[in-house]
Amino acid sequence: MNPRFVFIADTHHFSRTLSDGGEAYAYRSESDQKCLEETGEIIDAAFEKILEDPPAAVMIAGDLSDDGEYICHEEFREKLRELQKHVPVYVITATHDWCCDENPRRFTGGKVTNDVETVPHEELSEFYREFGLNRAISSYKTHLGIYSYVAQIADGVRLLALNDDQNGKGRAGYTPDHMAWVEEQIRKAKEDGQLMIGMEHHLLIAHIHPFITSGHCVGDREDSRGRVKGRRRCGRQTRLRAASADRERERRA
């Protein structure tokens, strides 16, 4: 039987310790597509549903926390530890996990303050090391200090877990050295007869309409997609599937 995997993303866990439910929080909540205060219960329900029919592994493709707040990461990590008692968990982080806009928020009454501790980007990979990076057979440290990695997730199946936060030119994506590492990992998978499954946070394809979703895409998406597509043609044994498409299907299921 072929192994089955579950991909999810954008959990955006929000700690209730950052809000008293007052006017400032109400304004934020009403202007946000996320159910902030309910994220803990939503995540718990999702994990419970996953464990009704446990997969071979669970992959979570970034934006784990609301906006990089330490307490949000800490609470979410505990949820991952509970999940990993039952199934292997592999995560990558994304820009919301290190508060790239430098605007972490606490909501008290009618006030919004920024006295919130965050996790620096150079500490994120170590913070979540037990969820994939500690099982890596190869890894690449980006200029932000965040790791991409490859893990053997089943017999004949490898995960290419990619951090695509910055391409060095002000957009999401990959520096030339990073992309060279990606291509090398795909080549090795082909040589070893392994199926390679790719996971990244930002889109390689503007799947709704470029006008709407292009701002959430990898900056050099055409070049990146072309280079990955070229590697796929090297042999049937190697197939790199973008996790962004997989997680979209999970949302619609």
C-alpha positions as CSV (number, residue, x, y, z in Angstrom):
1,M,0.0,0.0,0.0
2,N,1.3,3.4,-0.9
3,P,1.9,5.7,2.1
4,R,-0.6,8.6,2.7
5,F,0.5,12.1,3.8
6,V,-1.4,15.1,5.0
7,F,-0.4,18.6,4.1
8,I,-1.7,21.7,6.0
9,A,-0.5,25.3,6.2
10,D,-1.2,28.7,7.6
11,T,-2.3,27.6,11.1
12,H,-1.5,31.1,12.4
13,H,-1.9,30.1,16.0
14,F,-2.9,33.1,18.2
15,S,-2.5,32.9,22.0
16,R,-5.4,34.2,24.0
17,T,-2.9,35.7,26.4
18,L,-2.5,38.5,23.9
19,S,-6.1,39.7,24.0
20,D,-8.7,40.6,26.6
21,G,-11.4,40.5,24.0
22,G,-11.9,44.2,24.2
23,E,-12.5,46.9,21.6
24,A,-9.0,46.8,20.0
25,Y,-9.2,43.0,19.5
26,A,-12.8,43.3,18.2
27,Y,-11.6,45.7,15.5
28,R,-8.7,43.4,14.5
29,S,-10.9,40.4,14.5
30,E,-13.6,42.0,12.3
31,S,-11.0,43.1,9.8
32,D,-9.1,39.8,9.6
33,Q,-10.1,36.6,7.7
34,K,-8.7,34.5,10.5
35,C,-10.7,33.4,13.6
36,L,-7.9,34.6,15.9
37,E,-9.1,33.6,19.4
38,E,-10.5,30.3,18.1
39,T,-7.3,29.1,16.4
40,G,-6.3,26.9,19.3
41,E,-9.6,25.0,19.1
42,I,-9.6,24.9,15.3
43,I,-6.0,23.4,15.3
44,D,-7.0,20.8,18.0
45,A,-10.0,19.8,16.0
46,A,-8.0,19.4,12.8
47,F,-5.3,17.3,14.5
48,E,-8.0,15.1,16.1
49,K,-9.6,14.6,12.6
50,I,-6.2,13.7,11.1
51,L,-5.7,11.0,13.8
52,E,-9.0,9.4,13.1
53,D,-7.2,7.8,10.2
54,P,-3.5,8.4,10.9
55,P,-1.3,9.1,7.8
56,A,2.3,8.2,7.4
57,A,3.3,11.8,8.3
58,V,1.9,15.3,8.6
59,M,3.5,18.2,6.9
60,I,2.8,21.8,7.9
61,A,4.0,24.4,5.4
62,G,4.6,27.6,7.3
63,D,3.0,30.5,9.0
64,L,2.6,28.4,12.1
65,S,2.1,31.4,14.4
66,D,-0.1,34.5,14.1
67,D,2.8,36.9,13.7
68,G,6.0,35.4,15.2
69,E,5.0,35.9,18.9
70,Y,7.0,33.7,21.2
71,I,3.9,32.7,23.2
72,C,2.1,31.7,20.0
73,H,5.0,29.5,18.9
74,E,5.4,28.0,22.4
75,E,1.7,27.0,22.5
76,F,1.7,25.7,19.0
77,R,4.9,23.6,19.6
78,E,3.1,21.9,22.5
79,K,0.3,20.9,20.1
80,L,2.8,19.5,17.7
81,R,4.4,17.5,20.4
82,E,1.1,15.9,21.2
83,L,0.5,15.2,17.6
84,Q,3.9,13.7,17.1
85,K,3.2,11.1,19.8
86,H,1.0,9.5,17.1
87,V,2.5,10.4,13.7
88,P,5.7,12.0,12.5
89,V,5.5,15.7,11.9
90,Y,7.5,17.8,9.5
91,V,7.3,21.6,9.5
92,I,8.8,24.6,7.7
93,T,8.4,28.2,8.8
94,A,7.4,31.3,6.8
95,T,7.5,35.1,7.1
96,H,4.7,35.3,9.7
97,D,6.8,33.2,12.0
98,W,9.4,35.8,12.5
99,C,7.1,38.9,12.4
100,C,8.6,40.2,9.1
101,D,6.6,43.4,9.4
102,E,8.0,44.1,12.9
103,N,4.5,44.6,14.3
104,P,3.7,42.0,17.0
105,R,0.5,43.1,18.9
106,R,-1.2,42.8,22.2
107,F,-4.8,43.9,22.5
108,T,-5.9,45.4,25.8
109,G,-9.2,47.3,26.0
110,G,-9.1,49.9,23.3
111,K,-5.3,49.8,23.0
112,V,-2.9,48.0,20.8
113,T,0.7,47.7,22.1
114,N,3.8,46.0,20.8
115,D,5.4,44.8,24.0
116,V,5.4,41.2,22.7
117,E,8.4,38.9,22.6
118,T,9.0,37.3,19.2
119,V,11.2,34.5,17.9
120,P,14.0,35.9,15.7
121,H,14.3,34.2,12.3
122,E,17.8,32.9,13.1
123,E,16.3,30.9,16.0
124,L,13.3,29.4,14.3
125,S,14.8,26.3,12.9
126,E,16.3,25.3,16.3
127,F,13.0,26.1,18.0
128,Y,11.2,23.5,15.7
129,R,14.2,21.2,15.2
130,E,12.3,18.1,16.6
131,F,9.8,18.4,13.7
132,G,11.8,17.4,10.7
133,L,15.2,19.0,10.8
134,N,16.5,16.5,13.4
135,R,15.8,13.8,10.9
136,A,17.3,15.5,7.9
137,I,19.6,13.6,5.5
138,S,20.7,17.0,4.0
139,S,20.1,20.6,4.9
140,Y,20.8,24.1,3.7
141,K,21.1,27.2,5.9
142,T,19.7,30.3,4.2
143,H,21.0,33.8,4.7
144,L,18.3,34.3,7.3
145,G,19.6,31.4,9.4
146,I,16.6,29.3,8.6
147,Y,17.1,25.8,7.2
148,S,15.7,23.9,4.2
149,Y,16.1,20.2,4.5
150,V,15.5,16.8,3.0
151,A,14.1,13.9,5.1
152,Q,13.3,10.3,4.3
153,I,9.6,10.1,5.2
154,A,8.8,6.6,3.9
155,D,10.4,3.8,2.0
156,G,11.2,5.2,-1.4
157,V,9.8,8.7,-0.5
158,R,11.7,11.9,0.4
159,L,10.5,15.2,1.5
160,L,12.1,18.4,0.2
161,A,11.1,20.9,2.9
162,L,12.0,24.4,1.6
163,N,12.2,27.8,3.3
164,D,11.4,30.3,0.6
165,D,11.1,33.5,2.8
166,Q,13.6,35.6,0.7
167,N,15.4,35.4,-2.6
168,G,17.9,38.1,-1.9
169,K,16.0,40.5,-4.1
170,G,13.2,41.6,-1.9
171,R,10.7,38.8,-2.7
172,A,10.0,35.3,-1.6
173,G,12.0,32.6,-3.2
174,Y,15.6,31.3,-3.5
175,T,19.1,32.7,-3.8
176,P,21.2,31.1,-6.6
177,D,23.1,29.0,-4.0
178,H,19.9,27.8,-2.5
179,M,18.4,26.8,-5.8
180,A,21.6,24.9,-6.7
181,W,21.2,22.9,-3.5
182,V,17.6,22.2,-4.4
183,E,18.6,20.9,-7.8
184,E,21.3,18.8,-6.3
185,Q,18.8,17.1,-3.9
186,I,16.4,16.3,-6.8
187,R,19.3,14.9,-8.8
188,K,20.3,12.7,-5.8
189,A,16.8,11.5,-5.4
190,K,16.7,10.4,-9.0
191,E,19.9,8.6,-8.7
192,D,18.7,6.8,-5.6
193,G,15.3,5.9,-7.1
194,Q,13.4,8.0,-4.7
195,L,10.1,9.8,-5.1
196,M,10.6,13.5,-4.0
197,I,7.8,15.5,-2.6
198,G,8.3,19.2,-2.3
199,M,6.9,21.5,0.4
200,E,7.2,25.3,0.4
201,H,5.0,28.1,1.7
202,H,4.7,30.6,-1.1
203,L,3.1,29.7,-4.4
204,L,4.9,28.7,-7.6
205,I,1.7,29.2,-9.5
206,A,-0.8,32.1,-9.1
207,H,-3.6,29.6,-8.9
208,I,-6.6,31.9,-8.7
209,H,-5.5,34.9,-10.9
210,P,-2.1,36.6,-11.0
211,F,-3.8,40.0,-10.1
212,I,-5.0,38.5,-6.8
213,T,-2.3,35.9,-5.7
214,S,0.9,37.0,-7.4
215,G,1.9,38.9,-4.3
216,H,2.0,35.6,-2.4
217,C,4.1,33.9,-5.0
218,V,7.8,33.1,-5.2
219,G,9.4,36.1,-6.7
220,D,11.3,34.3,-9.5
221,R,8.5,31.8,-9.8
222,E,8.8,31.4,-13.6
223,D,12.5,30.6,-13.4
224,S,12.1,28.4,-10.3
225,R,9.2,26.5,-11.8
226,G,11.1,26.0,-15.1
227,R,14.2,24.7,-13.3
228,V,12.2,22.3,-11.1
229,K,10.2,21.2,-14.2
230,G,13.4,20.5,-16.0
231,R,14.6,18.3,-13.2
232,R,11.3,16.4,-13.2
233,R,12.0,15.4,-16.8
234,C,15.2,13.7,-15.8
235,G,13.4,10.5,-15.0
236,R,10.1,9.0,-13.9
237,Q,11.4,8.1,-10.4
238,T,11.8,11.8,-9.4
239,R,8.7,14.0,-9.2
240,L,8.7,17.2,-7.3
241,R,5.2,18.2,-6.3
242,A,4.6,21.7,-4.9
243,A,3.0,21.5,-1.5
244,S,1.2,24.7,-2.2
245,A,-1.1,22.9,-4.6
246,D,-1.5,20.0,-2.2
247,R,-2.6,22.2,0.7
248,E,-5.1,24.0,-1.6
249,R,-6.7,20.7,-2.3
250,E,-6.8,19.9,1.4
251,R,-8.6,23.2,2.0
252,R,-11.2,22.4,-0.6
253,A,-11.8,18.8,0.6
